[in-house]
Amino acid sequence: MRLILASGSSGRRAMLEAAGVPFEAMAPGVDEESAKASLRAAGLAPRDFADALAELKALKVSNRDPGALVLGCDSVVALEDGTLLDKAESKAQAAEHLRLMSGKRHHLYSAAVIAEAGEPVWRFVDRAAMYVRPLSDAFIDAYLDREWDQARWCVGVYRIEGPGAQLFSRIDGSHFTVIGLPLLPVLDYLRTRGILAS
């Protein structure tokens, strides 16, 4: 049985590689903007929003390669007032996101869905509570000047495995979840399917 990661995320690839998981990566080719617009219109809770996007990606690739297990993933940042933040489209928008999070707690939801033969067969959504310390405008500008090329691909504009760690005073939850994948539950499922030794 082969595993395909339906993602172009370097963080997710690095996690699976470091854990010794044999996999191939394939971009799902999903129109995320229209999918997100539909999900927002449906009024989904952040957890369900992340789960639906992960499922969409897994199914898209699974329909192309029905004989493989396909892992779809997505992460969503939800502010305390319920606002969902997308990946920033510009440095200016990234700075605005960091100002919105500054000195406050928000939640990050990371969803993983595994599909086989065009059907979801396993799913897991994890949540981390992220406490952003008060950030000065000078710090935000310097951080984005240094990190924008990497952090632009990260929901929340933080790359926790790099200087993004400096944004936080506290994190309650799994480091793996923050990077974008609830890795330990995924590994458990892969063991039940014989992709990893038990």
C-alpha positions, 0 to 999 in steps of 0.5 A: 500500500502506498501513501500519497501526501496531497499537499505541497507543504514543505513543513508537512513533507519534512514531518513525514520524512523525519518520522521515517514515513514512506510517501509520495507528494502530489499537489491536490489541484483544488481551487481553495478560494472557491472552496473556502467561500462555499464553506464560509457561506455554510457557516462551518465551525473552524474545526469543521472548516479545516476538516472539510478542506482536508477531505476535499484535498484527500478525495481529489487525489484519491479519485486520481489514484484510487489504489493508494492511501491519500492524506489530505491536510489543512490548518485554520486559524480562528481568532477569539471572536470567531474570525478565520484568518487565511494565508496572508496575500501580502506583507501588509496583510501579514502585518495586519494579521500579526497585529490582530493576534498580538497580545491575545489567544487564538486557536489553530486547528489542524485536520488530517483526512485519509481517503482510499478509493475515493472515500474518506476512511479516517480523519482527525482534527487537533487544536492548539491554543496559541498565546501571542505575546504583545508585538511592537510594530517594529518587531512585526516589520523586522520579523516579516522582513526576515521571514516573509518568504518562508512564513507567507506559506504558513497560516497565521504567518508563523513558522514555529520551527523557525523565528516564528517561535518568538511570536509566542508566550505560550502554546498549549498543544502539539508542536506537530499540530502547529506545523500543520499535521496531527502527526502522532494520530496519523502514525497510529493509523498508518501502523494499522494499515501496515505502512509503518511497522507496529 
